Amino acid sequence: MKILSLFTGAGGLDLGFEKAGFEVVWANEFDKTIWETFEANFPHSKLDKRSITEVPSSEIPSGLGIIGGPPCQSWSEAGAGRGIKDKRGKLFYEYIRIIEDKKPLFFLAENVSGILSLRHKEAFENILNKFKKLDYNIGYVLLNANDYDVPQDRKRVIIVGYHKKTKKFFEAPIKSNKKPTLKDAIFDLRKSKPALPMNKANNPKDLFAPNHEYMNGGFSTMYMSRNRVRSWDEPSFTIQAGGRHAPIHPQAPKMKFISQNKRIFIPGKEDLYRRLSVRECARIQTFPDDFIFKYTNIADGYKMIGNAVPVNFAEHIANKIKSDLKDFF
C-alpha cells in the first residue's frame, strides 16, 4: 500500500500510516533543518527537498494515497489568521494541484482548528469545493488527539477525500477507551539536562535518553499570563512548535493567579519550573524513543515535534481509512 507524503515535516503522520501498514515511498519537505531527521528515520523513503511549488506532478510517483498537512500557521487562532491570503495558506492550492494530477484513491489533509473559524469560512468552503470537483467524496472532522491514545489536548481538523468510485465517505474513527495522561507518557524519564549555552544541543552521549534536554531562557509576559502546568494525572497542553512556549514539567505546582493575565511561579519552588524537554515533547506526541531528532539548535527540535501530527493519532486515522477502503487495495 504505497502512499505519498506532502509537507512532511519530521514524519509523525508518515510513521502513523506506516504503523497501520502503509508504505511512504516519496515525501516532500522544503525545510532543510528537518532533512537529516527524516532521512535518518525513513531511510526507505525518497525525500524531495524542493519547494512544492517547483515540483512538477510528472516527477511525483503514483500511489494509492496522498497524505500531508499544508502549513497551518496561516489558519491559527493564536496567530495573525491570514488564512488563504497568506503565502503559506496558498500552499493548500499546491496540495489540490497534485491531487488533481495524480488522482489517488484517497487523500488526507490535516490542519489546525482555526481553519473552521468564521473569518475563514469562505476560504475553507472554497477549498472543499475544489476537492469535490476533483471527483472525491469529502469528509472533515474536528478531533482531539487525546481521544486517540495521545497524552495531550490537541484539536485538529482532518479532511479526507475518497475517490467517488469507492462510494465511501470518511467519518471519525471510534475513540479509545482511555485518555492517556502525562504520567503515562513521561513519568519514567529522569535526569533531563538544560541545553548548552545559546540553546545548543548537548552531546547525545551525555543524555539519559535521546533528545532529553530542555530550552533555557526567561518566560515572556504572554507565557506568564496563563497557567502553563498540567498535573501528572492530566493530559498535556498542546505541544507547540516554539520551544519557548513548551509547557512546564508536571513536577511543578500550578502557577499562582495574581490578576487577570498575570500568574507567577510559587515562591520557593522556582527550581521546579522547567520547560518540558525535547524528548518529553516527543513522547507526548507519541514518537517512539528510537525516533531520533537531529539538530544543532534545540529550537529546531521543538519545532519539528510541535509541527508534527501525533503518531498514535495518525495511526487511528490510517486504520480507519484502511478499513473503509479494504476492498480497493
C-alpha positions in Angstrom: 0.0 0.0 0.0 2.3 2.7 -1.3 1.5 6.3 -0.4 3.0 9.8 -0.9 3.6 12.5 1.7 3.4 16.2 1.2 4.5 18.9 3.7 6.1 16.0 5.5 7.9 17.6 8.4 9.6 15.2 10.7 7.1 12.4 9.7 4.6 12.0 12.5 1.8 11.4 10.1 4.0 9.2 7.9 5.0 7.0 10.9 1.4 6.6 12.0 0.4 5.4 8.5 3.4 3.1 8.3 2.4 1.5 11.7 -1.0 0.9 10.1 0.6 -1.0 7.2 1.1 1.7 4.6 4.5 2.5 3.0 5.6 6.0 2.4 7.7 5.8 -0.8 8.1 9.5 -1.6 7.9 12.6 0.6 8.4 16.3 0.1 9.9 18.7 2.7 11.5 22.1 1.9 12.8 23.0 5.4 16.5 22.0 5.4 16.6 21.8 9.2 14.3 18.7 9.0 16.0 16.7 6.2 18.5 14.9 8.4 15.9 13.8 10.9 13.5 12.5 8.2 16.2 10.7 6.3 17.6 9.0 9.5 14.2 7.7 10.4 12.7 6.9 7.0 15.7 5.5 5.0 13.4 3.7 2.7 11.6 6.8 1.5 12.8 9.2 -1.2 12.8 12.7 0.1 12.3 15.5 -2.4 13.8 18.7 -0.9 12.4 21.3 -3.4 9.7 23.7 -2.6 6.4 22.0 -3.6 5.7 25.0 -6.0 8.7 23.8 -8.0 7.8 20.1 -8.2 6.1 19.1 -11.4 3.4 16.5 -10.9 5.1 14.4 -13.6 8.1 13.9 -11.3 5.9 12.6 -8.4 5.4 8.8 -8.4 1.9 7.3 -8.2 0.5 6.0 -5.0 -2.8 4.7 -3.5 -3.0 7.8 -1.3 -1.6 11.2 -0.6 -1.2 12.5 3.0 0.0 15.8 4.4 -0.6 18.8 6.5 -0.3 22.1 4.4 1.3 24.8 6.7 -1.1 25.7 9.4 0.3 29.0 10.8 -1.9 31.0 8.4 -5.1 29.5 9.9 -4.0 29.6 13.6 -6.4 31.2 16.0 -3.4 32.4 18.0 -1.6 34.0 15.1 -2.5 36.6 12.6 -5.0 34.3 11.0 -4.5 35.5 7.4 -5.6 32.1 6.0 -5.6 31.7 2.3 -4.4 35.3 1.7 -1.0 34.3 3.3 1.5 32.7 1.0 1.7 29.7 3.3 -2.1 29.4 3.2 -1.9 29.4 -0.6 0.1 26.2 -0.4 -3.2 24.4 0.0 -3.7 25.0 -3.7 -0.4 23.2 -4.4 -1.8 20.3 -2.5 -5.0 20.4 -4.6 -2.9 20.6 -7.8 -1.2 17.4 -7.0 -4.4 15.6 -6.0 -5.9 16.6 -9.3 -2.9 15.5 -11.3 -2.1 12.2 -9.5 -5.7 11.1 -8.8 -5.0 8.9 -5.7 -7.7 6.6 -4.3 -7.7 8.7 -1.1 -6.1 11.8 0.4 -5.8 13.3 3.8 -5.1 16.9 4.8 -4.6 17.9 8.5 -4.9 21.4 9.8 -5.5 23.5 13.0 -8.9 24.0 14.3 -8.7 27.7 13.4 -9.4 26.8 9.8 -13.1 26.3 10.9 -13.4 29.8 12.3 -15.9 32.2 10.9 -13.3 34.5 9.3 -12.0 31.6 7.3 -15.4 30.1 6.4 -15.5 31.3 2.8 -11.9 30.2 2.1 -12.4 26.8 3.7 -15.6 26.1 1.8 -13.8 27.1 -1.4 -11.1 24.5 -0.7 -13.7 21.8 0.0 -15.5 22.7 -3.2 -12.2 22.4 -5.2 -11.6 18.9 -3.7 -15.2 17.9 -4.6 -14.8 19.0 -8.2 -11.9 16.6 -8.5 -14.3 13.6 -8.1 -13.9 13.0 -4.4 -16.4 12.4 -1.6 -15.2 14.8 1.1 -15.5 14.3 4.9 -14.0 16.5 7.6 -14.0 16.2 11.3 -12.6 18.2 14.3 -10.9 15.7 16.6 -9.0 15.9 19.9 -5.9 13.7 19.7 -6.4 12.9 23.4 -9.3 10.7 22.4 -6.9 8.6 20.3 -4.2 7.4 22.6 -2.3 10.7 22.7 -1.5 12.2 26.2 -2.3 15.8 25.1 -5.2 18.0 24.4 -4.7 18.8 20.7 -7.6 19.7 18.4 -7.1 19.3 14.7 -9.2 19.3 11.6 -8.9 16.1 9.5 -10.1 16.4 5.9 -10.3 13.1 4.0 -11.3 12.5 0.4 -12.3 9.1 -1.1 -12.5 8.9 -4.8 -16.1 8.8 -5.9 -15.7 5.4 -7.5 -15.3 3.9 -3.9 -18.7 5.2 -2.9 -17.3 5.7 0.5 -17.4 8.7 2.9 -14.9 9.2 5.8 -16.2 9.5 9.3 -14.3 9.9 12.6 -12.6 6.8 14.0 -14.0 5.3 17.2 -12.5 6.9 20.3 -10.1 5.0 22.5 -11.4 3.7 25.9 -8.8 5.6 27.9 -7.4 9.1 27.7 -3.7 8.9 28.5 -2.0 11.4 30.9 1.4 12.9 31.4 2.2 10.2 33.9 1.6 7.5 31.2 3.8 9.4 28.8 6.9 10.7 30.7 6.9 9.5 34.3 9.8 7.2 33.7 12.0 9.9 32.1 14.7 11.2 34.6 17.8 13.2 34.6 16.9 15.8 32.0 19.6 18.3 31.1 19.4 22.0 30.1 20.6 22.9 26.7 24.1 24.2 26.3 24.8 28.0 26.1 22.9 29.7 23.3 20.4 26.8 23.5 22.7 24.5 21.5 22.3 20.7 21.7 24.2 18.6 24.2 26.4 15.7 23.1 23.9 12.8 22.7 26.2 10.6 24.8 25.7 12.9 27.8 21.9 12.5 27.9 19.8 10.0 29.9 17.6 9.5 26.8 17.8 10.7 23.2 17.0 14.4 22.9 16.2 14.6 26.7 17.3 18.3 27.0 15.3 21.4 27.5 15.4 25.0 26.4 16.9 27.7 28.7 15.8 31.3 28.9 13.2 33.5 30.6 9.4 33.4 30.2 7.5 36.2 28.4 4.6 38.1 30.0 2.4 36.4 27.5 3.6 33.0 28.7 3.1 34.1 32.4 -0.4 35.3 31.7 -1.8 31.7 31.9 -1.2 28.6 33.9 1.3 26.5 32.0 1.4 23.5 34.3 -0.6 20.3 34.0 -0.5 17.7 36.7 0.7 14.1 36.3 -2.9 12.9 36.1 -3.9 15.2 33.3 -3.1 15.3 29.6 -0.5 17.8 28.5 -1.4 21.2 27.0 -0.9 21.3 23.2 2.7 20.8 22.2 3.6 23.9 20.1 6.3 24.4 17.6 8.2 27.0 19.6 10.4 25.8 22.4 9.8 29.0 24.5 6.2 28.1 24.6 6.7 24.5 25.8 4.6 23.6 28.8 6.2 23.3 32.2 7.1 19.9 33.6 4.4 18.4 35.9 6.8 18.2 38.8 6.0 21.9 39.4 2.9 23.1 41.2 0.2 25.0 39.3 1.1 28.6 38.8 -0.3 31.2 41.2 -3.1 33.5 40.0 -2.3 37.2 40.7 -4.7 39.1 38.4 -6.2 38.7 35.0 -3.4 37.8 32.6 -0.8 37.6 35.3 0.5 34.5 37.1 3.7 33.7 38.9 5.6 30.6 39.9 5.1 29.6 43.5 7.7 31.4 45.7 10.3 29.0 47.0 9.5 26.4 44.3 11.0 28.2 41.3 13.6 25.5 40.7 10.8 23.1 39.8 9.6 25.1 36.9 11.4 24.0 33.7 10.2 23.5 30.2 9.4 20.0 29.0 12.4 18.5 27.3 12.5 17.8 23.5 12.2 14.1 24.3 9.3 14.6 26.7 7.5 16.6 24.0 8.2 13.8 21.5 6.8 11.2 24.0 3.7 13.4 24.4 3.4 13.5 20.5 3.8 9.6 20.8 7.0 9.3 18.9 9.0 6.2 20.0 12.3 6.7 21.7 14.2 5.2 18.8 12.9 8.0 16.6 15.9 10.4 16.9 15.6 14.1 16.2 18.7 15.6 14.6 19.5 19.3 15.4 22.2 21.7 16.5 19.9 24.4 17.8 17.4 22.9 20.3 14.7 25.2 18.9 14.7 23.1 15.8 13.9 20.0 17.8 10.9 21.6 19.4 9.8 23.0 16.0 9.8 19.6 14.3 7.9 17.9 17.1 5.4 20.7 17.7 4.5 20.8 14.0 4.1 17.0 13.7 0.9 15.0 13.7 0.9 12.7 16.8 1.9 9.3 15.7 -0.9 7.4 17.5 -3.5 9.8 16.3 -2.3 9.3 12.7 -2.4 5.5 13.2 -6.0 5.6 14.3 -7.0 7.6 11.2 -4.9 5.4 8.9 -6.6 2.3 10.2 -10.0 3.9 9.6 -9.1 4.6 6.0 -7.6 1.2 5.6 -10.9 -0.4 6.9 -13.1 1.8 4.7 -11.2 1.1 1.5 -10.1 -2.5 2.2 -11.9 -3.7 -1.0 -9.9 -1.4 -3.2 -6.3 -2.2 -2.0 
